[in-house]
Amino acid sequence: MARKLFVSHSSKTPENLALLEDVCALLGPSGAGFDVLVDQGGGIPAGADWELKLNEWMAECHAAVILFSKAALHDSDWVKKEAAILSWRREVEDGFTLIPVLLDDLTPEDLAKGLFGVLRVNKDQCVRCEATGQAITDAIVEGLGAPPGPSPRTPFERLEDAVARILLRQADPDTLEDIWQAITSKHKPQWRPDGGERFAAVLARHLLRDSGRALIELKILLDKIRPRVARDQADELLRYLAGLWVSAEAAGGIPAARRGSRLVALNGNYFAEFTGLRYLQRAWLLTNLWRLVLVNNRTLDGILEDIRAEFRPVRRVLDAAVDRRINGYDQPIVVFLPQPDDGGQLPDAELLEALRTHFPNAVFVVPTGPDLPEGIEASIGAKPLLPPLDLQVEEDQLFAFDDASRFIENQLYGNP
C-alpha cells in the first residue's frame, strides 16, 4: 500500500495553483508513488462533508507537507488548524514526518513567529529550493526518505483495526447487517459493504469517523450483537470511543506544550469529572502511557504535595527523592489544577511559574470554567487550547458517555 501524504496549502494565485498541481502530480502514483491527499478542486467528492473528509485525511496520512505561500502563512485559518493537528501527530508519533515548504520568498524565520512558532512547524528542515514542481518534489522525497518496508499503520488505522477485530470476533454477518440497518447517522455511507471482514471494517470506520454520535451508535451495536460482547471488550470499545469527540487541534496542544510553555488553559463545565480525561485520551490515541495528576489544593505547598502523592510509593520516601522521580519520569505527566474558586479566581502567574520551575517535566492544565478569558496567555502565561470547547457538545457527550456506561453496567451485564 502506497504511503499516504497529506498536502496542506492555501494556493490563491494562478502561479501557486499551477505549482500545487505540478507538485501533487509528481508526488502521485505515476511519479514518486505516494497516495496524495489534497483538496485542490475535485479531491473531495461533491456532496461530501469536506471538513470531515479533511479530518479523516489528517488522521490517516503517514506524512504531511505544508506549502507555505504568503496566503497560507498570513491569511488561512484552515492552514493554521491543519498545522496544529499535523504538529500534534509529529509530537506523539515516532516516524511521522512534517515537511514545511517555503514559497513566495519566505524564510524559516517567518515560521518562527506567532502560532507556527509555538507549534515548532520549522523544527524539521524546511524545504527552500527553486520554485519548480520538480525541485520541490525532489526535496520532499529526500526529506521523507525511503519507507521501511510496507507503509506503517497510523494510530487511527490501528484503532479502526482494533474495533473491527472485536466486531468480527463477536458478530456473525446477519448481526452486522442488523447493526448496519439500525445506524441512523447522516454520515452513514449509502452503499452496503460485503459481509464478513470488509463489513466489520466499514462499520468500525463509521463508528470512529462519526465521532459526535459514536457513543450513541455503540449502544446500538452492543445491544444487537449476539452472543453478548465480553465485558472487557465492551469496556475497551467504550474507552476507544470516549474521547473522539474532542477537537484533535485542541487536544494536540497538550503534547505540544511539553516542549513549550508547559502551561495550557481549557474551558468547560465538567473538567475534573469528565472533560479533562477525554482531552488526554484524544491527545494520546491508543496508548495509556501518560500520567494524570488531579490536584485539589490551591496553595503552592499543597499542590506540590498533591503531585508528590501520586508518585510516592510509601510514606517514608523523602520529598527530594520523589521530586527526582517526577523530574526524571520518561512518560508525559499532566497536572490538572483545580477548577476556579467561587469567585472565578484563576491561579496567579507567580504560582504557576513556581510550579513549572519545581517540576519542569510536567504540563499544567488550568481549567477556566465555562469561558476562556481574553488575554489569559498574557496575564498568567497559559496558552488556551483552541478552538474553545462548545459547552453544549460537552454536555451532550457527558450524557452520552453516562448512558453508554450505564447501559454496559446494567442492561448488558447487571440488573436493570
N, C-alpha and C positions, 0 to 999 in steps of 0.2 A: 504494500500500500504506500502510495506517494506521501511524502511529508506535507502536511497542511501548513501553508504560510499565509498569515493574515497581513493585509496591507492597509494601513491607516493613512488617510490623506484628506486634504481639502484643496482640490485642484479646480481653481476658478478661472484661470486664464487659459486661452487656447493652447499656449505653449506647454503649460503644465499638464493639461488634459492629454495632449498628444504624448508627452513624456510618460505619463501614467500608463497609457495603453501600450506603449512600446515596452516598458519595463515588465508589465504583467504578462505580455505575450512571450517575452524572452525567458521569464521565470517559469512559465507554464509547462504543461506536459510535452509540448513539441520543442521546448527549449531546455531549461535546466532541470525540468522534470518535477517541479513542485505542483501541488494542488493549490492554486492561488485563490484565496478567499478575499474578494474585494467587491465593494459596491461602486460600480462605475457605469451605472445605467444598464440594466438587464442582468446584473449579477444576482439581484434578488427578484424572484418571480413576481409578476403583477398580482396584486391582491394579498400578498403575504404581509405579515406583521414585520416591517423592516427592522424595528428596534429589537424585537425578539430574535430575528434572524442574525443580526449583528452580534447580539449577546451570545448566541449559540456558536458562531464562528470564533469569537474570542475565547470561549470556553474550551473548544476542541482543537484549536490550532496547536502545532508543535513549535512554532517560532513566529516572530512577527517583525514587520518593518513599518516604521513611521516615516513617511515622506514629508519633511518639514519645509513646506513653502512658507512665504510670509503670511499667507492667508491661514495656513494650518497653525502657525505659531501664535498669531495675534487675534484671529477673528473666529476661530472654530471651537465652540463649546464641546462639540462632539469629539473632536480630536483630543481635547483635554480628558474627556471621560474615557476614551479608548486608551490613552496613555496611562491613566490611573489604573485601569484594570490590567493592562499588559505589564506594567511595572510591578504590580502585586504578584502576578504569576511568576515573574522573574525572581522575586524575593523568596517565594515559598517553594519553587520547583527547581531542583537541580537539573541542569541541562536545557532549561528554557532560555532561548536567546532572543533579545530585543535589540534591533539594529536601527538607530536613527540615521536618516539620510538627509543631508543638508542641501537645500536648493536655494535659489534666489540670493546667492552670496551670503547666506547665513553662516555663522561661525559657532563652534562649541560653546563659546562664552554666552551666546544668545540663549542656549538651552540651560544655562546655569542660573537663570533668573526666574523669579515667580514660581508658579506651580510646577513647571517642568524641572526647575532646580530642586525643589522639595522632593519630587519623585525620583530624582537622580537619573533622569532619562539618558543623560550622556555618560552614565557610569561606564558603559562599554564603549569601545572605539566607534566614533561617528564616521560615517562614510562621507568623504569630501573628495570629489573627483570631477572630471569633465562631465558636464551635464548632458550626456548622451545616454540613451537607453542601454547600450551595450556596456559602457563603462560602469554605470550604476549597477547593472545586473552582475557583472563580474565581481565587483566589490562586495555585493550582498552574498553571493555564492561563496566567496572566500571567507567572509565573516561567519557564515553559518557552518562551514566545514562539511565534511562527509558524515552522514548519519551512521552510527554504529550498528549496522545490520538493519533489520526491519524497523519501521517507524515505531517509536515508543507510544504506548497508550497514554493519553493525557489523563490527569486526575478525574476530569468529568467523564471521559470514556471508561475509565476503570470503575467509576461509580455506576454508570449505566450497566456495565458488565456484572457488577455485584448484585444489583437489583434484578437483572434479567435471570441470573442463575437461581435466585430464590424463587422467582415465578416459575421457571422451568422445572425446578425440582418439586414444587408443591402443587402444580395445577396441570390438569390434562387439557387437550385442545378445546374441548367443549366448554370447560370452565373459563378459559382465556377468552373464548368467543362471547360468553355471557358478560364478562367484565368489559369487553370492548363495547358491547351494545349499551352498557349502563353508563359509560362515560358521557358526560353532557357538555364538556368544555368546548368553547368556541374554537380552541386551538386543535381539537381532535382532527387528524387527517381524514379526508373524505374517502380514501381507499381502504380496503380491508386487506391486511397483510396475510401471507400464507401462515399455516398453522405451525406449531412446534417452536423451534428455536427462534426463527425470524419473528414470529408473533410475540414471543416474550420480550425480544429485544426492542420492538417497536413500542410495546406497552411501557417498558422501562423508560425509554426515551421520552415518551409523552409525559409520564409522571414527573420526570425531572425537569423537563422544559417548561411545563405549565406550573411554575413554582408557586403562583398565588393560590392555586387550587390543589396543590399536591397532597396536603393532609386530608382534604375532603375526599379526594379520589382514593386515598389509601384506605379509608374506612370501607368504601365500596369494594375495593379489591380484597381486603381481608375477610369481608362478610361473605363473599361469593366463593372463595377458594375452599374446596373440599378434597381431602380432609383438611382440617384446620392447619394453618401455618404454625410451626413450632413457636413457642413463646419467645425464645431467644431471637428467632429470625424476625418475628413481628416487631420486637423492640429494636432490632437492628435497622429495619426499614424506617421506623419512626425517627431514629437518630439520623439516618441519611437525609431524610426529607425536612427535618425540623427547621433548619436554617437557610434553606434555599430561597426563601422569600426576601432575604436581606440583600440589599444592593451590593454587588461584588465590588463596585467602585468604592463605596463607603467602608465595607469590611476590610478591603485591601489596605486602608490607611493604617490599620493596627500593625501588621507585619512591617510595613514601610517605616513606621515610627521607630522601630528598633534601631535603625541606622540614621535617625534624625533626632528630633526633639525628645522622643520617648514620652510624649505627653499629648493626649488627644482628648477631645470633648465629644460627647454623644448625647443627643436629646432623646426623650421618651418618657412614658409614664410608668413603665414596668421594667426598669433597667435591672434591678437586683434579682427580681423574681423570675424573669423570663428573657428579656431582650438582650442583655449583655452576653449571655451564653450563646444565643443564636448568632450574634456577630462573630464570636470566636469559631463556632462550627463552620460558618461560611468562609471565614478567613483561612482556616486550615482544613480544607476539604479532605476527607478520607484519612485523617490522622488525629490521634489524641495526644500527640507528643508536644503538649504545651501545658503550662501550669497556671491555674487560675487562683488568685487570692482575693477573697472578699473581705473588705475592711469595714469595721463598724465604728471605730474611733475617729475623732476629728482632730486630736492634738498630734503633734509630731511624735512624741514618745509613744502614744497609744497606737498610732498607725504602724510605727516600726515594730512594736511588739506583736501586732496582728499579723504582719508579714512574717516575722520570725516564727510565730506559732505554726504556720503552715509547713515550715521546713525543719522544725525542731523535733527529732525523733524521740527524745526523752528529756525530762525537765532539767536534768543535771548539766546538759550541754550548755556551755557559756555562750553569751551573745556574740562574742567575737568569732567563735567557731561557726556559729550559724550564719553570720554575715559573710564569712569566707565561702561557705557553701552556696549561698544565694548568688554572690557575685561571680562565682565560677561555674554556675549552672549552665549546662550545654543545650537546654531547651528553652523556648520562649517563655518568659514569665510575664503575665498580665495581671496588674493590680487594679481591681475595681474599687475606687474610692466611694464614700457614702453619698447617697442622694443629697441634694441641697437641704439645708435645715428649713424649719417652718417659715423663716423669713426669706427663703430663696437665696441665702448666702452661699457662695461658692468658696472653695479654699483659696487662700491668697497666694500670690506669686512667690512670696518668700518661703512659705511652707512647701510648695511644690518643688521649688529649686532645692531645698534641703533634702527632700525625699529622693530626687534624681541624683543628687550628689552622693547620698549614702548608699543607694542601690543602683549603680549605673548599668546594671544588666536587665532592668525591668522596664516595661512600658506601663505608664499610669493612665487610667481612663477616668475622666471627670464627667459624671452624669450631671446634666444641666436642668433636668426637669422637662416640661413639655416643649420648650423652645430653646434654640441655640442663640444665646445673647450675641448681639452685634459687637464686634470688636473683642471677642473673647481671646483671640490669639494675641492681640496687642496688650490686653490687660493682665492675663495670667500665663500667657505662653502656650496655651493648649490649642493645638490645631483641630478645628472642627472636622468631624467625619461627614463628608458631603457625598451625595445630596442629603439634606436633613431627613430624619425619619418622619414618615407620614403617620400621624397618630392613629388615624382610622385603620390603616393597614396593620399597625402594631396590635391594635385591639382585636381586629378580625383574626389575626394569626394566633394570638394568645388563646382566643376562644376555640379556634380550630385545633390547636395543639391539645388543649384540655379535653375537647370532645374525643379526639383520636386516642389519647392516653386512657380516658375512662372507658372507651369502647373496648380497647385491648384488655384492660384490667378487669372489667365487669362482664360485658356481654360475651367476650370470647373465652376468657379463662377464669371467670369467677361467677358470682351470683349477681344478676342484675338488680 
